[in-house]
Amino acid sequence: MKFKEGDVVIAPYTWKDDEGKIKFKFRPAVVYQIESDTEHLMIKCTHVNRSSKFPGKWVLSESEEGKVMGLDVDTFIHYSETLIIDEKYCKLIGHCPYLNEIIDYHE
């Protein structure tokens, strides 16, 4: 599937635990930039409201924007946290109405 900028996907977030083992969770992410035919730069999202500490947007899942994004829980779009993910590991769930704000932040 070919994603486009502004799409909201469920993507795997990976990290290493205290023992050095690779772990992952699937969470929403916003496609910010197309890097190649399959790899995309994405903006991380989390269910923890970090709007008082970091640049981003808190989106209520029951709001019109949350429904358009396909969110099932309230979500913080963390404008400064990015990752590159191969689209084959992602599933489209919606579209982000805040793409212009994200672009403005990164310019």
Buried (B, 14 or more C-beta within 10 A) or exposed (E): EEBEBBBBBBBBBEEEEEEEEEEEEEBBBBBBBBEEEEBBBBBBBBEEEBEEEEBBBBBEBEEEBBEBBBBEEBBBBBBEBBBEBEBEEBEBBBBBBBBEBBBEBEE
